[in-house]
Amino acid sequence: MESTPAETRTVQIDARQIRVMAHPLRMRLLGLLRVDGPATATSLAEKLDTNTGATSYHLRQLAEVGLVTEDPDLGTGRQRWWRAEHDISNFDPTDFDDDPDARAAVRWIETNHVRLMAEQAQRWFSVADDQPRAWRDAAALSDMVLTLDPARLRALNDELWQVLVRYHEEPPSDGPDARQVHVFLSALPRMEEQ
């Protein structure tokens, strides 16, 4: 049976949501619910090697700001299932210029994202030699320095993001070689080394 495309659900994050998201376990919970789908606090705790009490607490914190929600159709008895309310959390860092706490949360999230990129790359590189040639040829890590003004950098990022969203909304590959692929997009002004 062929999968049907899913419409990407995006939320424009507010200051309260960004502050709640800026926590390592909450980021991981939200990420798992977005990638793997609905789950219980117990199954999430097992995947994340933590305890159910902590997982339940942080799921409730995410629910209070509308980032996750209970899925009553899946719950039975005392078993509560949670799902991500959105596929993508969207914000511009300047949305929070007047809120120092939210600005600090944005910095933490961005720093955590860079750490995650590095960890994902290191995991791949540690096993890449043992992977099929097709995957080694398809995987890419590259960079390029461009000279752009802010408007063109924004246009470039927007265009690249639209390509990613299009792939996200298309039916997923379902062949025997299909895998989830972690795509990172990073375009930052070059800062000379001091």
N, C-alpha and C positions, 0 to 999 in steps of 0.2 A: 504494500500500500504506500503510495507516494504522500509525503508530508506536504501540508499546505503552508504557504508563507504566513508568518505571524506579523502583525503590526507591532512595531516597536513602541513601547509605552515609555514616555519620557516625562520627568518631573523637573520643573525649575525649582531648585533647592532654596529654601529661605534660611535665615540666620539660625533659627532654632534647630532646623534639621541638620545644618552643617556642623553645629556644635555637638549634636548627638552622634553623628557619623564619625567624628574624630576620636575613635577608640579602636584599638587593634582587634578585639574580639567582635565588635559590632561590624567593622568593615568585612571581616572574614565571614560572618554569618550572612550579611546581606549579599556578598559575592556568591556564596554557595547556593543561596535560595534563587538567585538570578540565573546561575549556570545550571544547577542540577534540578531545580524545581522545588515544589513543596516538600517539607520535611518536618519531623517532630523535633522538639528540643533534645530529646534523648539521642536520636540518630545524628543530629548536628554535633552534639557533645562528643560522640564517639569519633566522628570524622576529624574533629578539631582537637582531640585529646584533652578535653576539659570536662568539668562536671555539669550535670544537667541543671543544677541550681543557677550557676552562673549563666549558662546558655539561656535559660528561661527568663532570667532577669533582664539580660541585654536584648532579647527579642521583644520584651514588653516595652523597653525604652525606645526601640525602633518603631514599635507599633504606635506609641503615644504621639509620634510626629508624622505618622502616615507613610513610613517607608516599608513596613511589612504589615501584614494583616493575617488574622486567623482564617483558615479555610474550613468553614463548618461542614462542607460537603465531604471532606476527607476524615474528619474527626469522628472517633467512636468512643463513647464513654468518657474516660478521663484523658484519653489521648488527644492532644491538641496539635493540629497541623498548622504550619505557618507557610506563607508564600510572600515573595517580594511583590510589592504593589506596583513597581515600575521596573523597566529593563535598564534605564539609564537615568542617572542623577546629573543634571546639567546646572552649571553655574559659571559665572565669570568671577574671577577673584576680586574684581573691583566692585562687585555687588555688595561687598561687606566693608568698604573703606571706612564707614562711620561706626563700625562695631569691632573694637579691638579683640574681643573674645572670638568672634566668628572669623576674623582675619587670622588669628593664631590657629584656629581649627583648619582653615584652608591650607596654611603652611604645613601643618602636621600631615594632612591628607596628601598633599603633593609630595612631601618627603617620603611618606610611606609608599606612595605609588612608585617612586624612583627605586626604592629598596626592593619592592616586589618585582619590578622589571629586571633588576640585576639578579635576583634569586631565580627567576624563571629562566633567564639566559644561562646562568651557571648550571642549573639542572639539565638543560638541554645539552650544553657543551660536555657535561660529564658522561653522557651516554651516547652522544651523537655518532661516535665511531661504530657503535653497535647497531645503529638504526639502518633501515633500508635506504639504498641509494636515492630513491625517488624523494624520500623525506629530507635527506641531507641536501639534495639539489634544490628542493622547494623552499626550505627554511632560509630566512635571510636576516642579516643584520648589516645595515649599511648606514652611511651618513653622507651628507653633502652640505657644503656651506653656500648659501645664497645671499645675495644682497637685496633686501626688501625693505619697504617702509611698513609701518604698522597695518595699513589698510590691505596691502598685498599679502602680508603674513596671515592676517585674519581670513582673507579670501582663500589662501592655500589651505589653511586648517579646516575651514568650512567645507571646501571641496573634497578633501581627503576624508573628512568625517562622513559626508554624504555617501561616499563609496563604501565605507564600512557599514553604515546603516543599511544600504541596499543589500549587501551580502548577508547581513543579519536577518533581513526580512525574507530573503529567498529560502526555499526549502533546503534544509541541510543536506549535505552529501550523505548518502547512506550505504555506500559501497564498503567492501571489507577493509579497504585502506583508509577509510574516513576516521579522523581524530578531531578532537577539539583543538583549536589553535588560539593561542593567546596573542592578540595583536595590540601593540602599544604604539601610540602616536605621540611624538614629542617634537615640538618645533620651538626652540627657545633662542632668544638673542644670544649671540656669542659674546662672552665676557672674557677679555684678555686675562691671562694668568697674572697675578700680582707678585 
